[in-house]
Amino acid sequence: SKQAALALGRGERIEPWPDFPRWWYILIYPRLPISTSWAYAQVKFPLTRGEKTINLERLKADKDINKEIRVKDFLKNDLEELVTPFYPIIGNIKKALLDQGCLQALMSGSGSTVFGIWETKKTAQEAFSRLKQQGWGEVFMVRSL
C-alpha cells in the first residue's frame, strides 16, 4: 500500500510517516520553465544557515503537525525570494492561492510551479474551480498519501 515517507540523507534513507496529515494540494504551473542551475546561481548566501529552523525530522516527531499555525512555521523555500523578482508571476500565483484560503502557498523547488495546501477536499475543490477560471496556466488538485 502507498503511504507517506520521509527521505533522509540524499534520499537513500526512507522512513515511513504513517500519520502525515491527509492534506489537499493545488499546484499551478504557469507554463514558464525556470532553469534549476540559473535559480541556484542566484544564491548569494549559504542555503544552510546557522539559524534555528524546523527541519522535517523534528516535524515528524511533532504531534501538533495538524495545527494550522504549524504549517506556516515549517514550510519555507529560500529560492522563492531569489526567483520571484525575476518572475513576478510566481508571487502573483502565490497571492491567488492564499486569497483562496489555503494554509500556506510556496514555490516548488526552483520554480515555476507554485502550490497551496488545504485541509479539506471541499475547500480545496472550491478553490480549484475558481483558480482554474483565473487563467494562471495548468492547475492540478491532488491529495497527499
DRENDO-1510 file (C-alpha; in Angstrom, 1 decimal, always signed):
<recs>
REC; n; res; u; v; w
REC; 1; SER; +0.0; +0.0; +0.0 .
REC; 2; LYS; +1.1; +3.6; -0.6 .
REC; 3; GLN; +1.9; +5.8; +2.4 .
REC; 4; ALA; +3.9; +9.0; +3.1 .
REC; 5; ALA; +7.5; +8.7; +4.0 .
REC; 6; LEU; +10.4; +10.9; +4.9 .
REC; 7; ALA; +13.5; +10.7; +2.7 .
REC; 8; LEU; +16.7; +11.4; +4.6 .
REC; 9; GLY; +20.4; +12.0; +3.7 .
REC; 10; ARG; +20.5; +12.3; -0.1 .
REC; 11; GLY; +17.3; +10.3; -0.4 .
REC; 12; GLU; +18.9; +6.9; +0.3 .
REC; 13; ARG; +17.2; +6.5; +3.8 .
REC; 14; ILE; +13.4; +6.2; +3.8 .
REC; 15; GLU; +11.4; +6.3; +7.0 .
REC; 16; PRO; +7.6; +5.7; +6.9 .
REC; 17; TRP; +5.5; +8.6; +8.1 .
REC; 18; PRO; +2.0; +7.0; +8.5 .
REC; 19; ASP; +0.5; +9.9; +10.5 .
REC; 20; PHE; +1.3; +12.6; +7.9 .
REC; 21; PRO; -1.8; +14.7; +7.5 .
REC; 22; ARG; -4.0; +14.0; +4.5 .
REC; 23; TRP; -4.0; +17.4; +3.0 .
REC; 24; TRP; -5.2; +18.5; -0.4 .
REC; 25; TYR; -2.8; +20.4; -2.7 .
REC; 26; ILE; -3.5; +22.7; -5.7 .
REC; 27; LEU; -0.5; +23.1; -8.0 .
REC; 28; ILE; -0.3; +25.8; -10.6 .
REC; 29; TYR; +2.3; +25.6; -13.4 .
REC; 30; PRO; +2.3; +28.9; -15.4 .
REC; 31; ARG; +3.9; +27.2; -18.4 .
REC; 32; LEU; +7.1; +29.1; -17.7 .
REC; 33; PRO; +10.2; +26.9; -17.4 .
REC; 34; ILE; +12.9; +28.1; -14.9 .
REC; 35; SER; +16.4; +26.6; -15.2 .
REC; 36; THR; +17.4; +25.0; -11.9 .
REC; 37; SER; +21.0; +25.9; -12.5 .
REC; 38; TRP; +20.1; +29.5; -13.1 .
REC; 39; ALA; +18.0; +29.6; -9.9 .
REC; 40; TYR; +20.9; +28.2; -7.8 .
REC; 41; ALA; +23.3; +30.7; -9.5 .
REC; 42; GLN; +21.2; +33.5; -7.9 .
REC; 43; VAL; +22.0; +32.2; -4.4 .
REC; 44; LYS; +24.4; +34.7; -2.7 .
REC; 45; PHE; +24.2; +33.1; +0.8 .
REC; 46; PRO; +24.5; +29.6; +2.2 .
REC; 47; LEU; +21.2; +27.8; +1.9 .
REC; 48; THR; +22.0; +26.1; +5.2 .
REC; 49; ARG; +22.3; +29.0; +7.7 .
REC; 50; GLY; +23.2; +28.9; +11.3 .
REC; 51; GLU; +19.7; +30.0; +12.4 .
REC; 52; LYS; +17.4; +27.6; +14.1 .
REC; 53; THR; +14.9; +26.1; +11.7 .
REC; 54; ILE; +12.2; +23.5; +11.9 .
REC; 55; ASN; +13.5; +20.5; +9.9 .
REC; 56; LEU; +11.5; +17.6; +8.8 .
REC; 57; GLU; +12.9; +15.1; +11.3 .
REC; 58; ARG; +11.7; +17.4; +14.2 .
REC; 59; LEU; +8.4; +17.9; +12.4 .
REC; 60; LYS; +7.9; +14.2; +12.1 .
REC; 61; ALA; +8.3; +13.9; +15.8 .
REC; 62; ASP; +5.9; +16.8; +16.4 .
REC; 63; LYS; +2.4; +15.6; +17.2 .
REC; 64; ASP; +1.0; +19.1; +16.6 .
REC; 65; ILE; +1.6; +18.9; +12.8 .
REC; 66; ASN; -2.1; +19.2; +12.1 .
REC; 67; LYS; -2.4; +22.6; +13.7 .
REC; 68; GLU; -2.8; +25.2; +11.1 .
REC; 69; ILE; -0.2; +27.6; +12.6 .
REC; 70; ARG; +2.5; +24.9; +12.4 .
REC; 71; VAL; +2.1; +24.7; +8.6 .
REC; 72; LYS; +3.4; +28.2; +8.1 .
REC; 73; ASP; +6.2; +27.6; +10.6 .
REC; 74; PHE; +7.7; +24.7; +8.8 .
REC; 75; LEU; +7.2; +25.4; +5.1 .
REC; 76; LYS; +9.8; +27.6; +3.5 .
REC; 77; ASN; +11.7; +27.8; +0.2 .
REC; 78; ASP; +14.8; +30.0; +0.2 .
REC; 79; LEU; +14.9; +30.1; -3.6 .
REC; 80; GLU; +11.5; +31.7; -3.8 .
REC; 81; GLU; +12.7; +35.1; -2.6 .
REC; 82; LEU; +15.5; +35.0; -5.2 .
REC; 83; VAL; +13.5; +33.8; -8.2 .
REC; 84; THR; +10.3; +35.9; -7.7 .
REC; 85; PRO; +11.9; +39.3; -8.5 .
REC; 86; PHE; +12.8; +37.9; -12.0 .
REC; 87; TYR; +9.5; +36.1; -12.4 .
REC; 88; PRO; +6.8; +38.2; -10.6 .
REC; 89; ILE; +4.0; +35.7; -11.8 .
REC; 90; ILE; +5.2; +33.4; -9.0 .
REC; 91; GLY; +4.3; +36.0; -6.4 .
REC; 92; ASN; +1.0; +36.7; -8.1 .
REC; 93; ILE; +0.1; +33.0; -8.2 .
REC; 94; LYS; +1.1; +32.6; -4.5 .
REC; 95; LYS; -1.2; +35.5; -3.6 .
REC; 96; ALA; -4.0; +34.0; -5.7 .
REC; 97; LEU; -3.7; +30.7; -3.7 .
REC; 98; LEU; -3.6; +32.5; -0.4 .
REC; 99; ASP; -6.6; +34.6; -1.4 .
REC; 100; GLN; -8.5; +31.3; -1.8 .
REC; 101; GLY; -7.8; +30.4; +1.8 .
REC; 102; CYS; -5.0; +27.8; +1.7 .
REC; 103; LEU; -3.0; +27.1; +4.8 .
REC; 104; GLN; +0.3; +28.0; +3.0 .
REC; 105; ALA; +1.5; +28.6; -0.5 .
REC; 106; LEU; +5.0; +28.2; -1.8 .
REC; 107; MET; +7.0; +27.9; -5.0 .
REC; 108; SER; +8.0; +24.3; -5.5 .
REC; 109; GLY; +11.8; +23.7; -5.9 .
REC; 110; SER; +13.4; +26.2; -8.2 .
REC; 111; GLY; +10.0; +27.1; -9.8 .
REC; 112; SER; +7.9; +27.8; -11.6 .
REC; 113; THR; +5.2; +25.6; -10.1 .
REC; 114; VAL; +3.5; +27.1; -7.0 .
REC; 115; PHE; +1.4; +25.1; -4.7 .
REC; 116; GLY; -1.2; +25.7; -1.9 .
REC; 117; ILE; -2.3; +23.4; +0.9 .
REC; 118; TRP; -5.9; +22.9; +2.1 .
REC; 119; GLU; -7.1; +20.7; +5.0 .
REC; 120; THR; -10.4; +19.5; +3.4 .
REC; 121; LYS; -11.4; +18.3; -0.1 .
REC; 122; LYS; -14.5; +20.6; -0.1 .
REC; 123; THR; -12.5; +23.8; +0.4 .
REC; 124; ALA; -9.8; +22.7; -2.0 .
REC; 125; GLN; -12.3; +21.8; -4.7 .
REC; 126; GLU; -14.0; +25.2; -4.3 .
REC; 127; ALA; -10.6; +27.0; -4.7 .
REC; 128; PHE; -9.6; +24.7; -7.6 .
REC; 129; SER; -12.7; +25.7; -9.5 .
REC; 130; ARG; -12.1; +29.4; -9.0 .
REC; 131; LEU; -8.4; +29.2; -9.8 .
REC; 132; LYS; -8.9; +27.2; -13.0 .
REC; 133; GLN; -11.0; +30.1; -14.3 .
REC; 134; GLN; -8.4; +32.7; -13.5 .
REC; 135; GLY; -6.0; +31.7; -16.4 .
REC; 136; TRP; -2.8; +31.1; -14.4 .
REC; 137; GLY; -1.8; +28.1; -16.6 .
REC; 138; GLU; -2.1; +24.5; -15.8 .
REC; 139; VAL; -4.0; +23.8; -12.5 .
REC; 140; PHE; -4.0; +20.5; -10.7 .
REC; 141; MET; -5.5; +19.2; -7.5 .
REC; 142; VAL; -4.2; +16.2; -5.6 .
REC; 143; ARG; -4.4; +14.6; -2.2 .
REC; 144; SER; -1.4; +13.6; -0.1 .
REC; 145; LEU; -0.8; +9.9; +0.6 .
</recs>
